[in-house]
Amino acid sequence: MQIRKTMLFRDRTETDEMGAPCDPLTRAAALAVLRNPFAGVDQDDLTELFEYGAMLGAQLAAEAVAALGAPPVSYGKAAIVGAHGAAEHGAALLHPRLGKPVRAAIGGGRALMPSNVKMGVVGAVIDVPLGHKDEPWSFDHIDTLSIAVPDAPLPNEIVVCVGMSDGARIRARVGKGPS
């Protein structure tokens, strides 16, 4: 795996959109920009990306947990694939093996980890969906963390992200879904 760069993002909100004080919410994301070994190549066996996903899951989760500074409540993952790749390359990184090391890093995670994979150009926004790690029907924890990497993905790269938060959306009032 050839990683060009990594990034760490931390977002802390202390007032709602109207400026009223609220319980603070911290969201953190760790990103890696890596060379896509299958860029421009028609390849059905993507096993190599499964292995990369497992390694990235462990590395990025550890960085995101440390940046969060509190126990994670919500989590998510996302990838943007450069123009010479295929969306399936991002899916191969995220789905088969990335989740297990993330769950190990946060000490659990019974709910499906929300994910997003898309094709994108340099500077495209990566939208990391977040959901409660144990309660999939907690609507108050459904959120999106949007981040742009100014110089990625290049056409032969993939941006991979693991995101977390220490709580629900600011002043969440939707509640919980059906029991």
N, CA and C atoms as an extended XYZ file, in Angstrom:
537
Properties=species:S:1:pos:R:3:atomname:S:1:resname:S:1:resid:I:1 pbc="F F F"
N         0.852       -1.176        0.000 N   MET     1
C         0.000        0.000        0.000 CA  MET     1
C         0.894        1.235        0.000 C   MET     1
N         0.596        2.130       -0.898 N   GLN     2
C         1.375        3.359       -1.020 CA  GLN     2
C         0.502        4.546       -0.608 C   GLN     2
N         0.740        5.063        0.607 N   ILE     3
C        -0.014        6.210        1.119 CA  ILE     3
C         0.767        7.483        0.806 C   ILE     3
N         0.109        8.419        0.130 N   ARG     4
C         0.750        9.701       -0.185 CA  ARG     4
C         0.686       10.645        1.001 C   ARG     4
N        -0.445       10.651        1.692 N   LYS     5
C        -0.586       11.556        2.823 CA  LYS     5
C        -1.725       11.109        3.713 C   LYS     5
N        -1.696       11.558        4.953 N   THR     6
C        -2.809       11.352        5.867 CA  THR     6
C        -3.216       12.707        6.416 C   THR     6
N        -4.458       12.778        6.859 N   MET     7
C        -4.985       14.009        7.432 CA  MET     7
C        -5.823       13.661        8.652 C   MET     7
N        -5.897       14.596        9.583 N   LEU     8
C        -6.721       14.432       10.759 CA  LEU     8
C        -7.580       15.676       10.885 C   LEU     8
N        -8.873       15.469       11.084 N   PHE     9
C        -9.839       16.562       11.135 CA  PHE     9
C       -10.597       16.463       12.450 C   PHE     9
N       -10.732       17.598       13.155 N   ARG    10
C       -11.484       17.633       14.409 CA  ARG    10
C       -12.409       18.842       14.368 C   ARG    10
N       -13.685       18.611       14.641 N   ASP    11
C       -14.712       19.644       14.596 CA  ASP    11
C       -15.415       19.657       15.945 C   ASP    11
N       -15.402       20.779       16.639 N   ARG    12
C       -16.072       20.880       17.939 CA  ARG    12
C       -17.078       22.022       17.866 C   ARG    12
N       -18.333       21.713       18.160 N   THR    13
C       -19.416       22.687       18.112 CA  THR    13
C       -19.913       22.952       19.529 C   THR    13
N       -20.032       24.227       19.886 N   GLU    14
C       -20.446       24.595       21.241 CA  GLU    14
C       -21.701       25.459       21.290 C   GLU    14
N       -22.184       25.905       20.108 N   THR    15
C       -23.470       26.601       20.042 CA  THR    15
C       -24.242       26.028       18.867 C   THR    15
N       -25.571       26.167       18.924 N   ASP    16
C       -26.368       25.687       17.795 CA  ASP    16
C       -26.286       26.690       16.644 C   ASP    16
N       -27.026       26.424       15.590 N   GLU    17
C       -26.970       27.266       14.391 CA  GLU    17
C       -27.426       28.701       14.659 C   GLU    17
N       -28.215       28.906       15.718 N   MET    18
C       -28.715       30.234       16.067 CA  MET    18
C       -27.816       30.940       17.082 C   MET    18
N       -26.748       30.260       17.509 N   GLY    19
C       -25.819       30.859       18.454 CA  GLY    19
C       -26.123       30.566       19.912 C   GLY    19
N       -27.130       29.753       20.187 N   ALA    20
C       -27.469       29.413       21.567 CA  ALA    20
C       -26.520       28.332       22.080 C   ALA    20
N       -26.036       28.483       23.311 N   PRO    21
C       -25.157       27.450       23.875 CA  PRO    21
C       -25.847       26.083       23.892 C   PRO    21
N       -25.044       25.051       23.725 N   CYS    22
C       -25.577       23.691       23.709 CA  CYS    22
C       -24.521       22.754       24.278 C   CYS    22
N       -24.917       21.517       24.516 N   ASP    23
C       -23.922       20.529       24.914 CA  ASP    23
C       -22.922       20.407       23.775 C   ASP    23
N       -21.626       20.491       24.070 N   PRO    24
C       -20.628       20.407       23.001 CA  PRO    24
C       -20.682       19.064       22.269 C   PRO    24
N       -20.385       19.105       21.000 N   LEU    25
C       -20.289       17.913       20.160 CA  LEU    25
C       -18.942       17.950       19.460 C   LEU    25
N       -18.213       16.865       19.562 N   THR    26
C       -16.942       16.752       18.853 CA  THR    26
C       -17.065       15.641       17.824 C   THR    26
N       -16.626       15.956       16.620 N   ARG    27
C       -16.551       14.978       15.543 CA  ARG    27
C       -15.112       14.958       15.053 C   ARG    27
N       -14.615       13.781       14.753 N   ALA    28
C       -13.235       13.649       14.282 CA  ALA    28
C       -13.206       12.682       13.108 C   ALA    28
N       -12.264       12.910       12.220 N   ALA    29
C       -12.100       12.020       11.072 CA  ALA    29
C       -10.617       11.902       10.744 C   ALA    29
N       -10.216       10.702       10.412 N   ALA    30
C        -8.859       10.451        9.938 CA  ALA    30
C        -8.965        9.989        8.489 C   ALA    30
N        -8.112       10.536        7.639 N   LEU    31
C        -8.148       10.247        6.214 CA  LEU    31
C        -6.787        9.791        5.721 C   LEU    31
N        -6.806        8.949        4.712 N   ALA    32
C        -5.582        8.543        4.026 CA  ALA    32
C        -5.808        8.694        2.527 C   ALA    32
N        -4.806        9.201        1.852 N   VAL    33
C        -4.819        9.306        0.394 CA  VAL    33
C        -3.824        8.272       -0.109 C   VAL    33
N        -4.318        7.285       -0.838 N   LEU    34
C        -3.432        6.215       -1.292 CA  LEU    34
C        -3.522        6.015       -2.791 C   LEU    34
N        -2.445        5.466       -3.322 N   ARG    35
C        -2.412        5.133       -4.742 CA  ARG    35
C        -3.348        3.962       -4.972 C   ARG    35
N        -4.157        4.062       -6.002 N   ASN    36
C        -5.069        2.984       -6.376 CA  ASN    36
C        -4.312        2.010       -7.280 C   ASN    36
N        -4.009        0.799       -6.793 N   PRO    37
C        -3.244       -0.140       -7.615 CA  PRO    37
C        -4.010       -0.625       -8.839 C   PRO    37
N        -5.321       -0.366       -8.879 N   PHE    38
C        -6.139       -0.817      -10.004 CA  PHE    38
C        -6.596        0.332      -10.899 C   PHE    38
N        -6.045        1.527      -10.714 N   ALA    39
C        -6.399        2.658      -11.565 CA  ALA    39
C        -6.030        2.327      -13.009 C   ALA    39
N        -6.999        2.464      -13.880 N   GLY    40
C        -6.776        2.202      -15.296 CA  GLY    40
C        -6.653        0.738      -15.661 C   GLY    40
N        -6.925       -0.153      -14.710 N   VAL    41
C        -6.772       -1.594      -14.945 CA  VAL    41
C        -8.130       -2.275      -14.781 C   VAL    41
N        -8.479       -3.141      -15.720 N   ASP    42
C        -9.704       -3.922      -15.603 CA  ASP    42
C        -9.378       -5.187      -14.819 C   ASP    42
N        -9.765       -5.232      -13.564 N   GLN    43
C        -9.389       -6.316      -12.665 CA  GLN    43
C       -10.598       -6.744      -11.850 C   GLN    43
N       -10.892       -8.041      -11.839 N   ASP    44
C       -12.006       -8.552      -11.046 CA  ASP    44
C       -11.607       -8.909       -9.622 C   ASP    44
N       -10.383       -9.349       -9.404 N   ASP    45
C        -9.937       -9.755       -8.068 CA  ASP    45
C        -9.405       -8.532       -7.316 C   ASP    45
N       -10.195       -8.048       -6.370 N   LEU    46
C        -9.832       -6.847       -5.612 CA  LEU    46
C        -9.356       -7.187       -4.202 C   LEU    46
N        -8.947       -8.425       -3.968 N   THR    47
C        -8.521       -8.888       -2.652 CA  THR    47
C        -7.439       -8.002       -2.045 C   THR    47
N        -6.546       -7.495       -2.856 N   GLU    48
C        -5.480       -6.624       -2.354 CA  GLU    48
C        -6.071       -5.424       -1.615 C   GLU    48
N        -7.174       -4.874       -2.126 N   LEU    49
C        -7.815       -3.734       -1.478 CA  LEU    49
C        -8.501       -4.147       -0.179 C   LEU    49
N        -8.965       -5.390       -0.077 N   PHE    50
C        -9.551       -5.874        1.186 CA  PHE    50
C        -8.503       -5.763        2.293 C   PHE    50
N        -7.276       -6.213        1.981 N   GLU    51
C        -6.182       -6.177        2.965 CA  GLU    51
C        -5.838       -4.735        3.341 C   GLU    51
N        -5.786       -3.856        2.353 N   TYR    52
C        -5.519       -2.447        2.623 CA  TYR    52
C        -6.595       -1.884        3.552 C   TYR    52
N        -7.837       -2.262        3.319 N   GLY    53
C        -8.938       -1.793        4.151 CA  GLY    53
C        -8.754       -2.167        5.610 C   GLY    53
N        -8.312       -3.396        5.866 N   ALA    54
C        -8.081       -3.832        7.243 CA  ALA    54
C        -6.977       -2.995        7.898 C   ALA    54
N        -5.889       -2.760        7.167 N   MET    55
C        -4.791       -1.965        7.717 CA  MET    55
C        -5.223       -0.518        7.957 C   MET    55
N        -5.946        0.045        6.990 N   LEU    56
C        -6.403        1.429        7.130 CA  LEU    56
C        -7.421        1.560        8.254 C   LEU    56
N        -8.281        0.566        8.411 N   GLY    57
C        -9.263        0.614        9.492 CA  GLY    57
C        -8.590        0.758       10.840 C   GLY    57
N        -7.566       -0.025       11.082 N   ALA    58
C        -6.852        0.033       12.355 CA  ALA    58
C        -6.152        1.384       12.529 C   ALA    58
N        -5.430        1.809       11.509 N   GLN    59
C        -4.666        3.059       11.594 CA  GLN    59
C        -5.579        4.271       11.753 C   GLN    59
N        -6.571        4.387       10.883 N   LEU    60
C        -7.429        5.571       10.890 CA  LEU    60
C        -8.315        5.616       12.127 C   LEU    60
N        -8.805        4.463       12.574 N   ALA    61
C        -9.640        4.442       13.777 CA  ALA    61
C        -8.851        4.895       14.990 C   ALA    61
N        -7.627        4.431       15.123 N   ALA    62
C        -6.795        4.833       16.266 CA  ALA    62
C        -6.586        6.346       16.265 C   ALA    62
N        -6.334        6.921       15.101 N   GLU    63
C        -6.117        8.361       14.999 CA  GLU    63
C        -7.392        9.139       15.314 C   GLU    63
N        -8.534        8.667       14.803 N   ALA    64
C        -9.805        9.358       15.034 CA  ALA    64
C       -10.207        9.285       16.506 C   ALA    64
N       -10.037        8.124       17.132 N   VAL    65
C       -10.366        7.983       18.556 CA  VAL    65
C        -9.515        8.932       19.385 C   VAL    65
N        -8.225        8.998       19.107 N   ALA    66
C        -7.330        9.889       19.853 CA  ALA    66
C        -7.745       11.351       19.671 C   ALA    66
N        -8.118       11.738       18.469 N   ALA    67
C        -8.516       13.120       18.205 CA  ALA    67
C        -9.858       13.458       18.845 C   ALA    67
N       -10.727       12.477       18.932 N   LEU    68
C       -12.049       12.711       19.512 CA  LEU    68
C       -11.932       13.087       20.982 C   LEU    68
N       -11.066       12.399       21.706 N   GLY    69
C       -10.837       12.736       23.103 CA  GLY    69
C       -11.927       12.291       24.055 C   GLY    69
N       -12.895       11.549       23.594 N   ALA    70
C       -13.993       11.019       24.404 CA  ALA    70
C       -14.428        9.710       23.761 C   ALA    70
N       -15.157        8.879       24.467 N   PRO    71
C       -15.604        7.624       23.858 CA  PRO    71
C       -16.494        7.879       22.635 C   PRO    71
N       -16.219        7.213       21.520 N   PRO    72
C       -17.048        7.381       20.336 CA  PRO    72
C       -18.467        6.834       20.564 C   PRO    72
N       -19.441        7.580       20.059 N   VAL    73
C       -20.836        7.162       20.128 CA  VAL    73
C       -21.337        6.812       18.731 C   VAL    73
N       -20.890        7.569       17.751 N   SER    74
C       -21.291        7.343       16.360 CA  SER    74
C       -20.055        7.125       15.511 C   SER    74
N       -20.264        6.434       14.368 N   TYR    75
C       -19.146        6.187       13.470 CA  TYR    75
C       -19.620        6.074       12.037 C   TYR    75
N       -18.656        6.154       11.119 N   GLY    76
C       -18.954        6.023        9.700 CA  GLY    76
C       -17.666        5.947        8.905 C   GLY    76
N       -17.813        5.634        7.618 N   LYS    77
C       -16.650        5.485        6.735 CA  LYS    77
C       -17.033        5.952        5.338 C   LYS    77
N       -16.025        6.386        4.575 N   ALA    78
C       -16.296        6.878        3.230 CA  ALA    78
C       -15.038        6.803        2.383 C   ALA    78
N       -15.248        6.828        1.069 N   ALA    79
C       -14.127        6.840        0.127 CA  ALA    79
C       -14.510        7.639       -1.111 C   ALA    79
N       -13.526        8.335       -1.659 N   ILE    80
C       -13.656        8.975       -2.966 CA  ILE    80
C       -12.589        8.359       -3.855 C   ILE    80
N       -13.013        7.855       -4.995 N   VAL    81
C       -12.105        7.218       -5.954 CA  VAL    81
C       -11.834        8.200       -7.090 C   VAL    81
N       -10.558        8.365       -7.431 N   GLY    82
C       -10.169        9.232       -8.542 CA  GLY    82
C       -10.650        8.690       -9.884 C   GLY    82
N       -10.588        9.547      -10.895 N   ALA    83
C       -11.200        9.289      -12.205 CA  ALA    83
C       -10.699        8.052      -12.939 C   ALA    83
N        -9.501        7.567      -12.665 N   HIS    84
C        -8.994        6.384      -13.360 CA  HIS    84
C        -9.359        5.083      -12.646 C   HIS    84
N       -10.102        5.193      -11.560 N   GLY    85
C       -10.534        4.015      -10.821 CA  GLY    85
C       -12.008        3.747      -11.038 C   GLY    85
N       -12.553        2.914      -10.190 N   ALA    86
C       -13.972        2.564      -10.225 CA  ALA    86
C       -14.518        2.638       -8.807 C   ALA    86
N       -15.783        2.974       -8.660 N   ALA    87
C       -16.394        3.047       -7.335 CA  ALA    87
C       -16.197        1.735       -6.570 C   ALA    87
N       -16.166        0.632       -7.282 N   GLU    88
C       -15.981       -0.674       -6.640 CA  GLU    88
C       -14.637       -0.763       -5.922 C   GLU    88
N       -13.650        0.012       -6.359 N   HIS    89
C       -12.358        0.026       -5.670 CA  HIS    89
C       -12.516        0.607       -4.261 C   HIS    89
N       -13.296        1.653       -4.133 N   GLY    90
C       -13.581        2.214       -2.816 CA  GLY    90
C       -14.384        1.245       -1.965 C   GLY    90
N       -15.356        0.584       -2.568 N   ALA    91
C       -16.158       -0.401       -1.839 CA  ALA    91
C       -15.289       -1.549       -1.334 C   ALA    91
N       -14.318       -1.959       -2.125 N   ALA    92
C       -13.424       -3.048       -1.713 CA  ALA    92
C       -12.562       -2.645       -0.521 C   ALA    92
N       -12.244       -1.374       -0.404 N   LEU    93
C       -11.495       -0.891        0.755 CA  LEU    93
C       -12.387       -0.832        2.006 C   LEU    93
N       -13.619       -0.380        1.839 N   LEU    94
C       -14.486       -0.113        2.987 CA  LEU    94
C       -15.230       -1.321        3.536 C   LEU    94
N       -15.729       -2.182        2.676 N   HIS    95
C       -16.723       -3.142        3.140 CA  HIS    95
C       -16.209       -4.463        3.700 C   HIS    95
N       -15.358       -5.192        3.038 N   PRO    96
C       -15.058       -6.528        3.573 CA  PRO    96
C       -14.297       -6.552        4.891 C   PRO    96
N       -13.328       -5.615        5.100 N   ARG    97
C       -12.429       -5.791        6.254 CA  ARG    97
C       -12.154       -4.535        7.074 C   ARG    97
N       -12.542       -3.364        6.656 N   LEU    98
C       -12.216       -2.140        7.375 CA  LEU    98
C       -12.971       -2.027        8.701 C   LEU    98
N       -14.183       -2.504        8.772 N   GLY    99
C       -15.019       -2.325        9.960 CA  GLY    99
C       -14.534       -3.024       11.212 C   GLY    99
N       -14.008       -4.228       11.092 N   LYS   100
C       -13.610       -4.991       12.274 CA  LYS   100
C       -12.562       -4.268       13.114 C   LYS   100
N       -11.482       -3.746       12.528 N   PRO   101
C       -10.516       -3.018       13.354 CA  PRO   101
C       -11.072       -1.705       13.918 C   PRO   101
N       -12.024       -1.097       13.229 N   VAL   102
C       -12.649        0.116       13.764 CA  VAL   102
C       -13.443       -0.246       15.016 C   VAL   102
N       -14.224       -1.319       14.925 N   ARG   103
C       -15.004       -1.758       16.087 CA  ARG   103
C       -14.089       -2.122       17.260 C   ARG   103
N       -12.960       -2.743       16.964 N   ALA   104
C       -11.993       -3.086       18.023 CA  ALA   104
C       -11.452       -1.819       18.683 C   ALA   104
N       -11.192       -0.791       17.897 N   ALA   105
C       -10.630        0.452       18.430 CA  ALA   105
C       -11.613        1.208       19.316 C   ALA   105
N       -12.907        1.059       19.046 N   ILE   106
C       -13.900        1.793       19.840 CA  ILE   106
C       -14.544        0.905       20.907 C   ILE   106
N       -14.151       -0.358       20.959 N   GLY   107
C       -14.687       -1.253       21.974 CA  GLY   107
C       -16.101       -1.710       21.710 C   GLY   107
N       -16.429       -1.997       20.470 N   GLY   108
C       -17.772       -2.492       20.146 CA  GLY   108
C       -18.259       -1.964       18.829 C   GLY   108
N       -19.552       -1.812       18.743 N   GLY   109
C       -20.173       -1.355       17.504 CA  GLY   109
C       -21.063       -2.440       16.925 C   GLY   109
N       -22.271       -2.563       17.474 N   ARG   110
C       -23.199       -3.599       17.006 CA  ARG   110
C       -23.934       -3.197       15.733 C   ARG   110
N       -24.071       -1.905       15.489 N   ALA   111
C       -24.819       -1.434       14.329 CA  ALA   111
C       -23.932       -1.393       13.086 C   ALA   111
N       -24.569       -1.560       11.957 N   LEU   112
C       -23.893       -1.428       10.670 CA  LEU   112
C       -23.226       -0.053       10.602 C   LEU   112
N       -21.993       -0.023       10.133 N   MET   113
C       -21.274        1.246       10.004 CA  MET   113
C       -21.704        1.919        8.704 C   MET   113
N       -22.341        3.102        8.795 N   PRO   114
C       -22.769        3.775        7.566 CA  PRO   114
C       -21.565        4.070        6.673 C   PRO   114
N       -21.803        4.049        5.364 N   SER   115
C       -20.696        4.287        4.445 CA  SER   115
C       -21.159        5.023        3.201 C   SER   115
N       -20.189        5.569        2.493 N   ASN   116
C       -20.429        6.287        1.250 CA  ASN   116
C       -19.205        6.097        0.365 C   ASN   116
N       -19.437        5.723       -0.878 N   VAL   117
C       -18.369        5.614       -1.873 CA  VAL   117
C       -18.816        6.390       -3.101 C   VAL   117
N       -17.912        7.199       -3.630 N   LYS   118
C       -18.240        7.918       -4.858 CA  LYS   118
C       -16.980        8.195       -5.646 C   LYS   118
N       -17.172        8.520       -6.902 N   MET   119
C       -16.084        8.975       -7.764 CA  MET   119
C       -15.953       10.480       -7.550 C   MET   119
N       -14.721       10.994       -7.681 N   GLY   120
C       -14.553       12.422       -7.487 CA  GLY   120
C       -13.267       12.942       -8.083 C   GLY   120
N       -13.234       14.247       -8.229 N   VAL   121
C       -12.058       14.941       -8.764 CA  VAL   121
C       -11.274       15.551       -7.611 C   VAL   121
N       -10.113       16.095       -7.904 N   VAL   122
C        -9.291       16.760       -6.898 CA  VAL   122
C       -10.139       17.803       -6.173 C   VAL   122
N       -10.128       17.748       -4.847 N   GLY   123
C       -10.861       18.706       -4.037 CA  GLY   123
C       -12.316       18.355       -3.790 C   GLY   123
N       -12.778       17.225       -4.305 N   ALA   124
C       -14.166       16.821       -4.082 CA  ALA   124
C       -14.420       16.654       -2.588 C   ALA   124
N       -15.633       16.946       -2.182 N   VAL   125
C       -16.017       16.799       -0.780 CA  VAL   125
C       -16.320       15.339       -0.496 C   VAL   125
N       -15.740       14.841        0.580 N   ILE   126
C       -16.032       13.487        1.034 CA  ILE   126
C       -17.108       13.622        2.119 C   ILE   126
N       -18.223       12.957        1.931 N   ASP   127
C       -19.332       12.998        2.875 CA  ASP   127
C       -19.310       11.715        3.689 C   ASP   127
N       -18.964       11.838        4.970 N   VAL   128
C       -18.870       10.689        5.852 CA  VAL   128
C       -20.180       10.585        6.631 C   VAL   128
N       -21.003        9.570        6.325 N   PRO   129
C       -22.244        9.414        7.082 CA  PRO   129
C       -21.927        8.863        8.471 C   PRO   129
N       -22.586        9.389        9.478 N   LEU   130
C       -22.399        8.912       10.844 CA  LEU   130
C       -23.707        8.331       11.361 C   LEU   130
N       -23.599        7.277       12.144 N   GLY   131
C       -24.748        6.679       12.798 CA  GLY   131
C       -24.310        6.089       14.122 C   GLY   131
N       -25.260        5.935       15.042 N   HIS   132
C       -24.937        5.388       16.361 CA  HIS   132
C       -24.295        4.021       16.204 C   HIS   132
N       -23.235        3.779       16.958 N   LYS   133
C       -22.469        2.540       16.813 CA  LYS   133
C       -23.234        1.303       17.275 C   LYS   133
N       -24.223        1.458       18.148 N   ASP   134
C       -24.957        0.304       18.670 CA  ASP   134
C       -26.454        0.332       18.386 C   ASP   134
N       -27.029        1.504       18.159 N   GLU   135
C       -28.474        1.667       17.975 CA  GLU   135
C       -28.781        2.223       16.588 C   GLU   135
N       -29.016        1.357       15.611 N   PRO   136
C       -29.220        1.848       14.243 CA  PRO   136
C       -30.462        2.715       14.070 C   PRO   136
N       -31.426        2.632       14.980 N   TRP   137
C       -32.650        3.419       14.857 CA  TRP   137
C       -32.609        4.703       15.673 C   TRP   137
N       -31.443        5.115       16.137 N   SER   138
C       -31.321        6.383       16.842 CA  SER   138
C       -31.182        7.493       15.804 C   SER   138
N       -32.306        8.073       15.429 N   PHE   139
C       -32.305        9.100       14.392 CA  PHE   139
C       -31.491       10.330       14.788 C   PHE   139
N       -31.397       10.625       16.093 N   ASP   140
C       -30.640       11.791       16.540 CA  ASP   140
C       -29.148       11.674       16.250 C   ASP   140
N       -28.676       10.474       16.019 N   HIS   141
C       -27.249       10.265       15.756 CA  HIS   141
C       -26.920       10.184       14.259 C   HIS   141
N       -27.924       10.216       13.413 N   ILE   142
C       -27.677       10.192       11.972 CA  ILE   142
C       -27.196       11.584       11.567 C   ILE   142
N       -25.990       11.643       11.034 N   ASP   143
C       -25.344       12.920       10.752 CA  ASP   143
C       -24.406       12.732        9.562 C   ASP   143
N       -23.848       13.815        9.073 N   THR   144
C       -22.864       13.767        8.001 CA  THR   144
C       -21.726       14.718        8.337 C   THR   144
N       -20.535       14.228        8.162 N   LEU   145
C       -19.329       15.030        8.335 CA  LEU   145
C       -18.732       15.212        6.941 C   LEU   145
N       -18.669       16.444        6.461 N   SER   146
C       -18.177       16.726        5.105 CA  SER   146
C       -16.799       17.362        5.166 C   SER   146
N       -15.879       16.796        4.391 N   ILE   147
C       -14.487       17.236        4.406 CA  ILE   147
C       -13.973       17.257        2.966 C   ILE   147
N       -13.160       18.233        2.636 N   ALA   148
C       -12.509       18.275        1.327 CA  ALA   148
C       -11.000       18.168        1.520 C   ALA   148
N       -10.368       17.407        0.656 N   VAL   149
C        -8.914       17.317        0.630 CA  VAL   149
C        -8.486       18.109       -0.611 C   VAL   149
N        -7.866       19.266       -0.421 N   PRO   150
C        -7.614       20.165       -1.549 CA  PRO   150
C        -6.834       19.565       -2.716 C   PRO   150
N        -5.943       18.604       -2.449 N   ASP   151
C        -5.115       18.061       -3.527 CA  ASP   151
C        -5.367       16.575       -3.798 C   ASP   151
N        -6.562       16.112       -3.498 N   ALA   152
C        -6.854       14.689       -3.707 CA  ALA   152
C        -8.357       14.492       -3.911 C   ALA   152
N        -8.763       13.412       -4.554 N   PRO   153
C        -7.905       12.369       -5.103 CA  PRO   153
C        -7.414       12.723       -6.506 C   PRO   153
N        -6.154       12.446       -6.759 N   LEU   154
C        -5.653       12.500       -8.128 CA  LEU   154
C        -6.323       11.357       -8.894 C   LEU   154
N        -6.272       11.357      -10.202 N   PRO   155
C        -6.972       10.309      -10.958 CA  PRO   155
C        -6.605        8.880      -10.569 C   PRO   155
N        -5.383        8.673      -10.077 N   ASN   156
C        -4.946        7.318       -9.722 CA  ASN   156
C        -4.927        7.087       -8.208 C   ASN   156
N        -5.768        7.828       -7.460 N   GLU   157
C        -5.782        7.724       -6.006 CA  GLU   157
C        -7.175        7.428       -5.465 C   GLU   157
N        -7.185        7.076       -4.176 N   ILE   158
C        -8.418        6.906       -3.417 CA  ILE   158
C        -8.228        7.626       -2.085 C   ILE   158
N        -9.228        8.389       -1.677 N   VAL   159
C        -9.263        8.990       -0.352 CA  VAL   159
C       -10.164        8.110        0.508 C   VAL   159
N        -9.641        7.652        1.643 N   VAL   160
C       -10.396        6.798        2.561 CA  VAL   160
C       -10.517        7.530        3.884 C   VAL   160
N       -11.701        7.468        4.492 N   CYS   161
C       -11.943        8.213        5.725 CA  CYS   161
C       -12.712        7.370        6.731 C   CYS   161
N       -12.323        7.490        7.998 N   VAL   162
C       -13.078        6.937        9.124 CA  VAL   162
C       -13.444        8.117       10.005 C   VAL   162
N       -14.743        8.268       10.296 N   GLY   163
C       -15.213        9.378       11.107 CA  GLY   163
C       -15.940        8.896       12.351 C   GLY   163
N       -15.959        9.744       13.373 N   MET   164
C       -16.605        9.419       14.648 CA  MET   164
C       -17.130       10.688       15.291 C   MET   164
N       -18.079       10.519       16.215 N   SER   165
C       -18.533       11.638       17.033 CA  SER   165
C       -18.765       11.150       18.452 C   SER   165
N       -18.796       12.113       19.377 N   ASP   166
C       -19.002       11.746       20.780 CA  ASP   166
C       -20.439       11.966       21.234 C   ASP   166
N       -21.343       12.192       20.282 N   GLY   167
C       -22.742       12.386       20.653 CA  GLY   167
C       -23.634       12.547       19.447 C   GLY   167
N       -24.883       12.923       19.727 N   ALA   168
C       -25.883       13.142       18.688 CA  ALA   168
C       -25.680       14.518       18.056 C   ALA   168
N       -26.445       14.785       16.997 N   ARG   169
C       -26.409       16.113       16.383 CA  ARG   169
C       -26.697       17.186       17.442 C   ARG   169
N       -26.260       18.387       17.174 N   ILE   170
C       -26.524       19.504       18.077 CA  ILE   170
C       -28.026       19.729       18.184 C   ILE   170
N       -28.512       19.794       19.439 N   ARG   171
C       -29.935       20.003       19.744 CA  ARG   171
C       -30.834       19.054       18.972 C   ARG   171
N       -30.421       17.808       18.860 N   ALA   172
C       -31.225       16.806       18.143 CA  ALA   172
C       -32.578       16.656       18.828 C   ALA   172
N       -33.638       16.619       17.998 N   ARG   173
C       -34.986       16.553       18.544 CA  ARG   173
C       -35.870       15.557       17.825 C   ARG   173
N       -35.288       14.712       17.005 N   VAL   174
C       -36.079       13.760       16.232 CA  VAL   174
C       -36.402       12.515       17.041 C   VAL   174
N       -35.445       12.052       17.840 N   GLY   175
C       -35.699       10.903       18.707 CA  GLY   175
C       -35.230        9.587       18.136 C   GLY   175
N       -35.917        8.572       18.557 N   LYS   176
C       -35.560        7.210       18.203 CA  LYS   176
C       -36.667        6.626       17.336 C   LYS   176
N       -36.286        5.804       16.384 N   GLY   177
C       -37.245        5.168       15.493 CA  GLY   177
C       -38.027        4.064       16.171 C   GLY   177
N       -38.683        3.257       15.356 N   PRO   178
C       -39.536        2.191       15.897 CA  PRO   178
C       -38.741        1.202       16.750 C   PRO   178
N       -39.376        0.707       17.787 N   SER   179
C       -38.717       -0.261       18.674 CA  SER   179
C       -38.935       -1.666       18.171 C   SER   179
